[in-house]
Amino acid sequence: MTDEQAQAGTAEGQGPVRIDEELARHLENKREELFEEFELRDSFPGEVLREAEERTTDIETEIEAELDEPYRTDCRDLTTCTIDPADAQDFDDAISVRKEGDDYRLWVHIADVTHYVQPGTAMWEEALERGNTVYLPGYTMHMLPPTLAETVCSLVPGEDRLAHTVEMKIDGETLSNETIDIYKSVVHSDERLTYSEAEARLDEPDAPLHDELTLVHELADRLHEQRKADGSLVLNPRRDRAHTIIEECMLKANKAVTHELQWVRGLEAMFRVHPQPTPDEWDEALREIQDLDGVSVPGDSWDDPRKAVNATLEEAPGRQLDQIQWAVMKVMPRAKYMSDPFGGHHALNFEIYGHFTSPIRRLSDLVNHWIIYQNETPEGVVLAELCDHASDRQKAAETCERIYKDFLQEVGLDPHAVNNRGLEVVEDPDDEADLDRTAGEVSPEAFN
């Protein structure tokens, strides 16, 4: 099957969701109402845009100059690709993989945003204020100016880009990291794949990148099974291979950086902490799951609620997946950013954890990039306060997204389709058949 044939049967292959001008105005009014309610910035100050334009005047020359710097490693000879949703506008991360005897060598390349956005600049202050990119179905508010988020920092295919690489030699038996190297680099992405395109490549032995994708999926699948056996909560057990690749590679890289920050360097950073529910709350969730029609929680797994949920989801009928996920989500505390990592990440079952792989869209990753490179906290930043601010901004963004999705359903649009396909305004349609105002089922989102 060719990429074109695979694409034709996917949501993104169906083209954008079409709406009329009246509905487009309703959506715009709703967004403006939500932006005001949650204090979300929809436009950038002129000073920030001017600074971004001045900072990105001759990218090719600057990258060539960076290759002569001793701290910058040339990784352009590695076969590298990105895998993202079809509607992705920014590409934070790319992967490369190689087999070395029984071991694996995995490179996770992350956009080197701090090369362009540094403390003391208007762009940095604006990013600190925004806290994260806000993704609404069919509408994006970037944390960084679009010229950076979508072009200069983004690891687009066929172009040299500055990156921050996490290189890991992974033991083929234990899957532990034998070595971890974190360094600035120059990368060249060979291809930008959507999830569906990556799936098609995995099924086609003669397709470009088939061997690399097969190898990285072999590693990712083993990492996933090990993580699940260790007690990590997996609320979406039927995730496809492409999503498994990206999820496990990013988790592996984030854990490696967190290990370096905490255990090797002893640095304060923006860690991700997820408190656990109380025993009574977990019992409540498991009883609710046990009472669902056609669902049974294995008797030998009740002592570890995360493993109990994982085992139940593996065997539960598809119609009950949403209810099981919702029962767990109701008792789960919110994950938050903290400058003290201890307390760990309960859902992932990680002793300590932090974010590093998405500096284009998350403030925590941007700040951690600066800390790992400079070996110190940015001047003037109080990390404990910044962690609270980033947590608040994330909550506001997620609440805004939830309300906007509900509104789309109220006006007859499928948020999932809009998210995957985008929107197109049809001017003065001659026929209602030109429009896509038909509500559909929204796919559940896996717990993160």
MARFINU-426298 format. One line per field, with one value per residue (C-alpha): x, y, z; residue number from 1. Coordinates in steps of 0.2 Angstrom, whole numbers, plus 5000, padded with zeros to 4 digits. Layout:
<recs>
c1	X:...
c2	Y:...
c3	Z:...
pos	NUM:...
</recs>
This chain:
<recs>
c1	5000:5007:5007:4994:4982:4985:4981:4965:4957:4961:4953:4966:4963:4945:4950:4945:4928:4917:4907:4897:4902:4888:4895:4913:4907:4899:4915:4926:4914:4915:4934:4935:4924:4935:4951:4945:4938:4954:4966:4973:4984:4978:4990:5008:5014:5023:5039:5039:5035:5049:5062:5057:5059:5076:5082:5079:5085:5099:5095:5106:5122:5119:5117:5133:5142:5136:5143:5160:5157:5164:5148:5138:5138:5134:5120:5115:5121:5109:5093:5080:5061:5047:5030:5016:4997:4991:4987:5003:5010:5026:5038:5047:5055:5063:5070:5085:5089:5102:5105:5123:5125:5111:5110:5100:5106:5092:5093:5079:5082:5073:5071:5085:5073:5084:5097:5084:5073:5084:5081:5080:5072:5054:5051:5056:5045:5030:5033:5034:5018:5009:5015:5011:5003:4984:4977:4959:4951:4955:4964:4981:4988:5007:5018:5031:5029:5023:5039:5049:5036:5031:5047:5064:5064:5052:5062:5054:5060:5073:5081:5095:5090:5098:5093:5096:5100:5097:5108:5105:5114:5101:5105:5096:5092:5087:5082:5091:5102:5121:5126:5116:5124:5115:5122:5118:5117:5112:5100:5092:5075:5073:5054:5039:5027:5009:5004:4994:5009:5021:5008:5008:5027:5027:5016:5026:5043:5049:5044:5057:5061:5053:5068:5071:5053:5052:5068:5061:5044:5053:5062:5046:5035:5047:5049:5030:5028:5041:5034:5017:5024:5032:5015:5014:4996:4991:4973:4974:4979:4974:4986:4993:5011:5016:5009:5018:5035:5033:5026:5040:5054:5049:5046:5064:5072:5063:5068:5086:5086:5078:5091:5105:5097:5093:5106:5121:5121:5109:5101:5084:5073:5054:5049:5033:5024:5009:5001:4992:4974:4970:4967:4949:4948:4956:4944:4930:4936:4939:4922:4914:4924:4919:4900:4901:4892:4904:4919:4928:4943:4955:4955:4974:4977:4967:4983:4990:4976:4987:4990:4972:4966:4978:4973:4954:4957:4965:4950:4936:4923:4927:4910:4916:4933:4927:4918:4933:4944:4932:4931:4950:4951:4938:4949:4966:4974:4981:4999:5008:5025:5036:5054:5056:5054:5051:5034:5036:5024:5011:5002:5019:5026:5042:5052:5056:5050:5051:5048:5061:5055:5042:5051:5041:5024:5028:5037:5044:5054:5060:5066:5074:5083:5091:5096:5103:5114:5119:5120:5110:5093:5089:5093:5078:5068:5061:5057:5044:5034:5036:5030:5014:5011:5015:5003:4989:4991:4990:4974:4967:4972:4964:4948:4946:4949:4936:4923:4926:4925:4908:4903:4907:4896:4882:4883:4884:4902:4913:4928:4939:4936:4940:4955:4962:4955:4955:4941:4937:4924:4913:4906:4888:4886:4873:4869:4869:4878:4893:4894:4899:4888:4886:4890:4901:4908:4924:4938:4943:4960:4973:4978:4994
c2	5000:5017:5032:5040:5025:5024:5043:5042:5031:5042:5057:5069:5062:5068:5086:5100:5101:5114:5127:5142:5160:5162:5147:5153:5170:5160:5150:5166:5174:5159:5159:5177:5174:5160:5169:5184:5172:5162:5177:5168:5179:5177:5189:5194:5212:5221:5221:5202:5200:5212:5204:5187:5194:5202:5186:5175:5185:5173:5156:5146:5156:5155:5136:5135:5145:5134:5119:5126:5128:5114:5112:5108:5090:5087:5074:5077:5060:5051:5045:5055:5058:5066:5058:5069:5072:5077:5094:5098:5115:5113:5099:5099:5082:5069:5052:5042:5023:5010:4993:4989:4971:4966:4984:4999:5017:5030:5048:5060:5077:5091:5109:5121:5135:5143:5147:5160:5163:5168:5176:5195:5195:5200:5183:5175:5186:5182:5164:5164:5174:5162:5146:5134:5133:5132:5120:5121:5111:5120:5134:5136:5150:5147:5150:5157:5169:5158:5161:5152:5139:5134:5137:5142:5131:5117:5102:5103:5090:5093:5108:5109:5114:5117:5104:5098:5079:5066:5051:5035:5018:5006:4988:4975:4964:4976:4991:5002:5016:5011:5029:5046:5060:5077:5090:5103:5097:5101:5089:5086:5077:5066:5065:5072:5057:5058:5044:5035:5037:5029:5015:5012:5012:4998:4987:4990:4981:4991:5008:5021:5021:5004:4996:5011:5012:4993:4994:5009:5000:4985:4995:5005:4990:4982:4998:5000:4982:4984:5000:4992:4977:4990:4997:5012:5016:5014:5020:5018:5000:4999:5013:5011:5007:5025:5033:5019:5024:5043:5040:5028:5037:5054:5046:5038:5055:5064:5052:5052:5071:5071:5058:5070:5085:5077:5063:5068:5087:5090:5105:5113:5112:5111:5093:5085:5078:5068:5064:5048:5046:5040:5021:5025:5035:5020:5008:5019:5019:5000:4996:5008:4999:4982:4986:4990:4977:4965:4971:4961:4967:4953:4947:4945:4963:4974:4977:4988:4999:5004:4986:4982:4995:4990:4972:4976:4988:4973:4962:4975:4976:4992:5000:5001:5009:5027:5022:5014:5029:5041:5031:5033:5051:5056:5051:5056:5072:5084:5083:5099:5107:5108:5113:5099:5082:5071:5063:5056:5053:5041:5037:5034:5026:5036:5041:5057:5065:5081:5088:5091:5086:5100:5117:5125:5122:5120:5132:5119:5111:5128:5132:5115:5117:5132:5124:5108:5119:5133:5122:5135:5143:5158:5174:5182:5166:5159:5141:5137:5152:5148:5130:5137:5149:5135:5123:5137:5141:5123:5121:5136:5130:5112:5119:5131:5117:5106:5120:5124:5106:5105:5120:5113:5098:5109:5117:5101:5099:5084:5091:5075:5078:5097:5093:5080:5089:5108:5120:5128:5142:5140:5157:5157:5138:5133:5117:5111:5096:5107:5108:5096:5101:5084:5079:5064:5053:5061:5048:5047:5055:5044:5050:5059
c3	5000:4995:5007:4996:4997:5016:5017:5007:5021:5035:5043:5036:5019:5019:5018:5030:5039:5030:5038:5033:5037:5050:5060:5058:5067:5081:5083:5083:5096:5107:5106:5111:5125:5132:5129:5140:5153:5155:5151:5136:5124:5106:5098:5101:5106:5092:5101:5102:5084:5079:5090:5082:5065:5069:5077:5062:5047:5041:5048:5036:5039:5057:5057:5047:5059:5074:5066:5069:5088:5099:5109:5093:5086:5068:5067:5049:5044:5055:5047:5056:5055:5064:5068:5073:5070:5053:5058:5068:5065:5075:5076:5093:5092:5079:5082:5075:5080:5077:5083:5090:5093:5106:5111:5105:5102:5102:5098:5102:5094:5102:5094:5102:5106:5119:5105:5099:5115:5129:5146:5145:5128:5125:5117:5133:5144:5133:5134:5153:5153:5141:5149:5135:5118:5118:5105:5101:5088:5072:5081:5089:5100:5101:5116:5104:5089:5074:5064:5077:5082:5064:5054:5062:5078:5070:5064:5047:5034:5021:5031:5044:5061:5078:5091:5108:5107:5120:5115:5124:5123:5129:5136:5124:5139:5153:5143:5155:5149:5148:5143:5142:5132:5131:5119:5106:5088:5070:5063:5046:5046:5031:5032:5042:5044:5051:5063:5049:5037:5049:5052:5033:5032:5046:5035:5019:5019:5004:5010:5014:5033:5035:5043:5055:5060:5063:5074:5084:5086:5093:5106:5110:5112:5124:5134:5134:5141:5154:5160:5161:5171:5183:5187:5175:5172:5153:5150:5131:5129:5111:5105:5088:5084:5079:5094:5105:5096:5100:5118:5123:5115:5123:5140:5139:5134:5148:5161:5155:5156:5173:5179:5173:5182:5198:5201:5191:5193:5208:5199:5203:5188:5183:5188:5184:5200:5200:5217:5220:5225:5243:5245:5248:5231:5222:5230:5224:5206:5206:5213:5200:5186:5193:5192:5174:5163:5155:5165:5179:5188:5190:5209:5210:5205:5218:5228:5215:5207:5192:5187:5191:5179:5165:5167:5166:5151:5141:5143:5144:5129:5119:5123:5141:5139:5141:5157:5164:5159:5167:5183:5185:5180:5193:5207:5200:5206:5193:5189:5192:5190:5206:5208:5221:5211:5226:5227:5210:5196:5202:5185:5176:5192:5190:5206:5198:5181:5171:5153:5140:5123:5119:5121:5107:5116:5135:5146:5158:5143:5138:5155:5158:5141:5148:5164:5157:5145:5157:5172:5182:5184:5172:5181:5190:5189:5205:5200:5213:5208:5189:5192:5200:5186:5173:5182:5182:5164:5159:5169:5160:5143:5146:5153:5139:5127:5135:5135:5117:5112:5121:5111:5095:5098:5103:5086:5077:5074:5078:5088:5084:5065:5067:5076:5063:5047:5051:5046:5029:5028:5013:5006:5001:4998:4985:4994:5012:5006:5005:5024:5037:5052:5058:5076:5078:5092:5100:5103:5121:5126:5135:5152:5153
pos	1:2:3:4:5:6:7:8:9:10:11:12:13:14:15:16:17:18:19:20:21:22:23:24:25:26:27:28:29:30:31:32:33:34:35:36:37:38:39:40:41:42:43:44:45:46:47:48:49:50:51:52:53:54:55:56:57:58:59:60:61:62:63:64:65:66:67:68:69:70:71:72:73:74:75:76:77:78:79:80:81:82:83:84:85:86:87:88:89:90:91:92:93:94:95:96:97:98:99:100:101:102:103:104:105:106:107:108:109:110:111:112:113:114:115:116:117:118:119:120:121:122:123:124:125:126:127:128:129:130:131:132:133:134:135:136:137:138:139:140:141:142:143:144:145:146:147:148:149:150:151:152:153:154:155:156:157:158:159:160:161:162:163:164:165:166:167:168:169:170:171:172:173:174:175:176:177:178:179:180:181:182:183:184:185:186:187:188:189:190:191:192:193:194:195:196:197:198:199:200:201:202:203:204:205:206:207:208:209:210:211:212:213:214:215:216:217:218:219:220:221:222:223:224:225:226:227:228:229:230:231:232:233:234:235:236:237:238:239:240:241:242:243:244:245:246:247:248:249:250:251:252:253:254:255:256:257:258:259:260:261:262:263:264:265:266:267:268:269:270:271:272:273:274:275:276:277:278:279:280:281:282:283:284:285:286:287:288:289:290:291:292:293:294:295:296:297:298:299:300:301:302:303:304:305:306:307:308:309:310:311:312:313:314:315:316:317:318:319:320:321:322:323:324:325:326:327:328:329:330:331:332:333:334:335:336:337:338:339:340:341:342:343:344:345:346:347:348:349:350:351:352:353:354:355:356:357:358:359:360:361:362:363:364:365:366:367:368:369:370:371:372:373:374:375:376:377:378:379:380:381:382:383:384:385:386:387:388:389:390:391:392:393:394:395:396:397:398:399:400:401:402:403:404:405:406:407:408:409:410:411:412:413:414:415:416:417:418:419:420:421:422:423:424:425:426:427:428:429:430:431:432:433:434:435:436:437:438:439:440:441:442:443:444:445:446:447:448
</recs>
